[in-house]
Amino acid sequence: MSGTSPISSISCRADSAALEGLQAAKEAADRAEKRLRAAIDALPEGIVFLDEEGRYILWNQRYAEIYAKSADLLEPGVRLADTLRIGVQRGDYPEAAGREEEWLAHRLSLLNNPGMRHEQLLSNGRWIMIEERKTDDGGTIGLRVDITDLKEREESFRLLFEGNPVPLVVYDPRTETIRAANAAAAEHFGYPIGEMEGLAARALFAEDEWEEAQALLATNCSEKDRFWRQRACDGSQLESVLFTRQSVLAGERATIVSIFDVTERRRVEARMAYMARHDEMTGLANRAHCRERLHGLLAPENSPESVTIALVDLDHFKAVNDTYGHLVGDALLAEAAYRMQALIPKRALLCRIGGDEFAIIFRKASGDQVDLVAKSIAVSLGTPFFIGDHSLHIGATIGIACAPRDSSDPETLLRYADLALYACKASQRGSHRWFQPAMDVAAQERSRLENDFRDAVHKGDLEVHYQPLINLENGEVEGYEALLRWHHPSHGAVSPEVFIPLAEEMGLIDTVGQYVLQTACREARDWPPNVNLSVNVSPLQFRSGNLLNTVLQALSASGLAPERLELEITEAVLMDKGPRSSSIIRSLRALGVGLSMDDFGTGYSSLRYLLSYPFTKIKIDKSFILSLQEEDNSRAVIRAVIGLSKSLGLTVTAEGIEHEAVRDYLREEGCTQGQGYLFGKARPAAELGLFDAGRNAA
């Protein structure tokens, strides 16, 4: 009888169930593996699983991409050691070249004893960071990260750091030490480069700067106007501007510090700041420092106190400078400053405020004390100075003003002291004067007069009058001297002795001189041809260099013959040693213009001038004519000048003739031409009654 036993049936069902279970387990494992693979393939890092024998179990796509050149060797069950050996033989690992076994042994040692990160260079130039860990079953899980970009940045940083000409240090805020320093930093601080690593950062800063420096080194900062005092290896002080940048290097927080050395710049700035407030030659405070001190002492917020300012002007210094040169002049100034410094109180400040001008600021000094110092300075500077082989003589004139008595305004006080100095120079050089209110009144009046004169020049309110030049033999008019007149609307006639110096000081003498020449030449054109024109010329017109053109323009515009024009010049023109004045004089004479030496006898009256320049006339100064009847010396001078003129073939003119007896005496002595009130005062051209009949008839 055939059939299936119950036991067999049960067994079959059990086997079938077991197979189904195994199949389900396998499918579950496959699903788990797929999920695992999908998971690790999604990671940006390379992942590899090895068994306890170091054989490949699983790896992700990124791992295969990293080791693309060895991808043909990646199979489950293949030993990593074998793939490494084949890779070495292929040249996949450049660091192994020439030391293959050593490199393999080291790499396998790291594999068998994982836990330390290390780097690996591939033949394609990529750098890989490797980190491996053991699993519980003895296998290995490995991580591969492509750090090529990071290595390139680190290399760029290293090159930038080490080769940078700017001193750079890496500061560790945790230990407050220097982790690294480049060669420029080592040179800046004076350390051997190896000694800076590990150095306490505190050693690089001045002690009182460290607390702030600690805070700075923990932040990002680029404050270019903060100057840090630092210390060099030898203890010398440095000044630096520091820029800090927080960073992470080798996984640790660090501060990169850029150091800009401003030590020399700060020294130069300090020197410049000193020079800006001090005179380089004497070392004294300069004008700016003087004003600053005066403003500070008289500031409203300060308690009121007596402040006296004395202005000291060196007499005759310009003559020394012109005669002996600037080197001797500079030495004289320095010696004068030294003498004055020794005479002033300790609380006083001596300043050099100009070429030969000094100022002394006294604090809480009595009038008697200031008087004593001023007198002492005048005496001291009046004694000879021995500079080299020269014995030099100068002096000092001093003007003084006091606050609050005269004024509490610094600029006003300076102006008052200057007015006192001006008044002292006008009355008695070599002494001192205190400011008086009348000086300010006179200065204000002078200022108004200057403004009025400027207006008169611009509006054409000045007039040219003419005084006759008479032939003393026959009494005929030989010419006229052009004299400028100013009739002030409220003051009336203003003396030329007042407004001509005013024109020179105001820089208007060229304009005034052009007006006189043009007007006089135009009006003299209509005079009879035997009547000449004489015009005074200021020394400043020679120095400006425009005189020759001015004369040419006046002659050309008027049509006056050059032979009918005579220019009167003083010895001050001839004392100018430059070639310009000499050239102008000779050019004028070459045109045919006559040249007269005016005020002869009042200056040096050097015969050298008469021999060196082509003069046509000498004018004896009126001071000798006016004193002729009282002083024998005047008659002797007049007789000598007339004799000299005859010897040189020059016309001689006597100014200031007011009496017939004087005229007669001069005529008897041989003087050929005279001028003065005896013959007539200066009058406008229209009142002279002169005209050239021939010209007008034509």
C-alpha positions, 0 to 999 in steps of 0.5 A, spaced: 500 500 500 502 506 497 502 513 501 505 519 505 506 518 512 504 524 517 511 525 519 514 526 512 508 531 511 510 535 517 517 535 515 516 537 508 512 543 511 517 545 516 523 545 510 518 549 506 517 554 512 525 554 513 526 556 506 521 561 506 524 564 512 531 564 509 529 567 503 525 572 507 531 574 511 536 574 505 531 579 502 531 583 508 538 583 509 539 585 501 534 591 503 538 593 509 544 593 505 541 597 499 539 602 504 546 602 507 549 603 501 544 608 499 545 612 505 553 611 505 553 613 497 549 620 499 555 622 504 560 627 501 566 623 504 569 616 502 567 611 506 570 603 506 568 597 511 574 592 512 573 585 516 578 583 521 583 581 516 583 587 512 579 585 506 574 590 503 566 589 505 563 595 502 565 602 500 561 608 497 561 611 490 565 617 493 570 612 495 571 609 488 571 616 485 577 618 490 581 612 488 579 612 481 585 609 479 585 603 483 577 602 482 579 596 478 582 593 484 576 594 489 572 587 490 569 584 496 574 580 499 580 583 496 585 585 502 587 593 502 594 591 503 594 588 496 591 594 493 596 598 496 602 594 494 599 594 487 598 602 487 605 603 489 607 599 483 603 603 479 605 609 482 599 611 485 602 614 491 608 619 489 610 619 497 612 612 496 617 613 490 624 610 492 622 608 499 616 603 497 617 598 503 618 603 508 611 607 506 607 600 505 609 598 512 608 605 515 601 605 512 599 598 514 601 600 521 596 606 521 591 601 519 592 596 524 593 601 529 587 606 527 585 612 531 590 618 528 588 622 522 593 622 517 594 625 510 595 621 503 597 624 496 595 621 490 598 621 483 593 626 480 595 631 485 589 630 490 590 630 498 586 625 502 585 626 509 584 619 512 581 617 519 580 610 521 576 606 527 576 599 529 569 596 530 566 591 535 567 585 531 575 587 529 573 590 523 575 597 520 571 603 518 575 608 514 573 615 512 576 619 506 576 626 505 578 630 499 582 636 503 586 638 496 582 645 496 584 646 504 591 644 503 592 649 497 589 654 502 594 652 507 599 653 502 597 659 500 597 662 507 604 659 508 607 662 502 603 669 504 605 668 511 612 666 511 614 670 505 610 676 507 614 683 508 609 685 513 611 682 520 605 677 521 604 673 527 599 667 529 597 668 536 594 663 541 588 666 545 588 660 549 595 660 551 597 667 550 603 665 546 605 666 539 604 660 535 608 662 529 612 668 526 614 670 519 621 672 518 619 679 517 616 679 524 622 676 527 626 682 524 622 687 526 622 685 534 629 683 533 628 675 535 631 669 532 625 666 528 625 660 532 625 663 538 618 667 537 614 660 537 612 659 544 614 666 546 609 670 551 605 675 547 606 679 553 613 680 552 612 684 545 608 689 549 609 695 553 607 693 560 601 698 561 599 696 554 598 689 555 591 689 558 588 693 552 592 688 547 589 682 550 582 684 548 585 686 542 588 680 540 581 676 541 577 680 536 577 682 529 580 689 529 583 694 523 584 701 527 589 704 523 589 710 528 591 707 534 598 706 535 601 701 540 607 701 544 611 695 543 618 692 546 623 689 541 628 683 544 633 688 546 628 692 550 627 698 545 621 701 544 617 700 538 610 703 535 606 699 531 599 699 528 596 692 529 590 689 524 587 682 527 583 677 524 580 671 527 581 664 524 582 657 525 588 654 523 589 646 524 583 646 527 584 651 533 582 658 534 587 663 532 589 670 531 593 672 525 596 679 527 599 684 522 604 689 524 605 695 521 611 699 524 610 706 525 616 707 529 620 712 524 614 715 522 612 717 529 619 719 530 618 724 524 611 726 526 614 728 533 620 731 530 615 735 525 611 737 531 617 740 534 619 743 528 612 746 527 612 750 534 620 751 534 625 755 530 630 750 527 636 755 528 635 757 535 631 752 538 626 757 541 619 757 540 617 760 534 611 764 532 606 759 532 608 757 539 608 764 541 601 765 539 599 758 542 602 760 549 599 767 549 592 764 547 592 759 552 594 764 558 589 769 556 583 764 555 577 766 558 576 759 562 583 760 565 584 764 572 586 772 570 593 773 571 598 778 569 601 777 562 606 781 559 609 781 551 615 784 549 617 784 542 624 785 541 627 787 534 635 787 532 637 793 530 642 794 524 641 786 523 640 787 516 646 791 514 650 785 518 646 780 513 648 784 507 655 785 508 657 778 511 652 773 508 647 769 511 652 764 515 655 770 519 648 772 520 645 766 522 650 765 527 649 772 530 642 770 531 643 764 535 648 768 539 643 773 540 638 768 542 643 765 547 644 772 550 637 773 551 635 766 554 640 767 559 637 774 562 629 772 562 626 769 568 624 761 568 617 762 567 618 767 561 618 764 554 623 766 549 620 766 542 623 767 535 617 770 531 621 773 525 628 774 521 630 778 526 624 779 531 623 776 538 618 775 543 618 774 550 612 772 554 612 774 561 607 771 567 606 774 573 612 779 572 612 786 575 613 792 571 619 793 574 622 786 573 620 787 565 623 794 565 630 790 568 630 785 563 628 789 557 634 794 559 639 788 560 637 785 553 638 792 550 645 792 554 647 785 552 645 786 545 649 792 544 656 789 546 660 787 540 659 780 537 665 776 535 663 771 530 669 768 526 674 774 525 668 779 525 667 784 530 659 785 529 655 791 532 647 791 533 642 793 538 635 791 540 629 796 540 623 793 545 616 794 545 611 792 551 604 791 552 601 788 558 594 784 560 589 785 562 591 793 563 592 794 555 588 788 553 586 781 554 585 779 547 592 775 545 592 778 538 590 785 540 596 785 545 601 783 540 598 789 536 599 793 541 606 791 543 608 792 535 605 799 536 610 800 542 616 797 538 614 801 532 614 808 536 620 806 540 624 805 533 621 812 531 624 815 537 630 812 540 633 805 538 636 801 543 631 802 548 624 800 550 617 803 550 610 800 553 604 801 549 600 807 550 593 808 548 595 814 543 599 809 539 593 806 537 589 812 536 595 814 531 595 807 528 588 807 527 589 814 523 594 811 519 590 806 517 585 810 515 590 814 511 592 808 508 585 807 505 584 814 503 590 814 499 589 807 496 582 810 494 585 816 491 590 812 487 584 808 484 580 814 483 585 818 480 585 824 485 592 825 485 595 831 482 602 833 478 604 840 480 611 843 477 616 847 480 621 851 476 628 850 475 632 856 474 638 858 470 642 862 476 646 866 470 640 869 466 634 867 470 630 863 465 626 857 466 630 851 464 625 846 466 620 843 471 621 838 476 614 834 477 612 833 484 606 829 486 600 832 490 594 829 494 589 834 497 585 830 502 578 831 503 578 832 510 585 833 512 587 838 506 594 838 503 598 832 505 605 832 505 609 828 500 614 826 505 607 822 508 604 819 502 610 817 498 613 812 504 606 810 505 605 808 497 612 804 498 610 800 504 603 799 501 606 796 494 603 802 490 609 806 488 609 802 481 602 805 480 603 812 482 610 812 479 607 810 472 601 815 473 606 821 474 611 819 468 605 818 464 602 825 466 608 829 466 611 827 459 604 828 456 603 835 459 611 837 458 610 835 450 606 842 449 612 846 453 617 849 449 622 845 446 628 848 451 624 847 457 625 840 460 622 835 465 625 832 471 621 826 475 623 823 481 624 815 481 623 811 488 628 806 489 623 801 489 621 802 482 628 800 480 628 793 484 621 792 481 624 791 474 619 795 471 622 802 470 625 802 463 618 799 460 614 805 464 619 810 461 619 807 454 611 807 454 611 814 457 615 817 452 612 813 446 605 815 448 606 822 449 611 823 444 616 827 448 623 827 446 628 822 451 633 828 451 628 832 455 626 828 460 631 827 466 630 822 472 632 824 479 635 818 483 637 817 490 644 814 493 639 808 495 638 806 488 646 805 487 647 802 494 643 796 491 649 791 489 645 787 484 646 788 476 639 790 475 639 797 477 646 798 474 643 795 467 637 800 468 641 806 469 645 805 463 639 803 459 636 809 460 642 813 459 643 810 452 636 812 450 638 819 452 634 820 458 638 825 463 640 822 470 640 826 476 643 824 483 638 827 488 639 829 495 647 829 494 651 830 501 646 827 505 648 819 504 655 816 503 656 821 497 661 816 494 665 819 489 665 812 486 658 812 484 659 819 480 665 815 476 661 809 475 654 811 473 653 816 467 650 822 471 648 828 468 647 832 474 648 833 481 642 836 486 645 839 492 640 837 498 636 843 501 639 842 508 645 845 506 642 851 502 637 852 508 643 852 513 648 856 508 648 863 512 649 860 519 654 854 518 661 855 515 661 847 514 655 848 509 658 853 505 664 848 505 660 842 502 657 847 497 663 849 494 666 842 494 660 839 490 660 845 485 668 844 484 667 837 483 661 837 478 665 842 474 671 837 474 666 832 472 662 836 467 656 835 470 650 840 471 649 842 479 642 844 482 641 847 488 635 846 492 631 850 497 633 857 495 628 862 498 632 868 499 636 872 494 642 873 498 643 865 497 641 865 490 647 870 489 652 867 493 651 860 489 651 864 483 658 867 485 660 860 487 659 857 480 652 854 481 648 854 474 641 852 476 637 853 482 630 851 485 626 853 491 620 858 493 624 864 491 623 862 484 616 859 485 612 854 488 609 847 485 603 849 480 599 845 476 601 845 468 595 849 466 597 855 471 605 855 468 603 859 462 607 854 458 605 852 451 609 850 444 607 855 439 610 851 434 606 845 436 600 848 437 600 852 431 601 846 427 
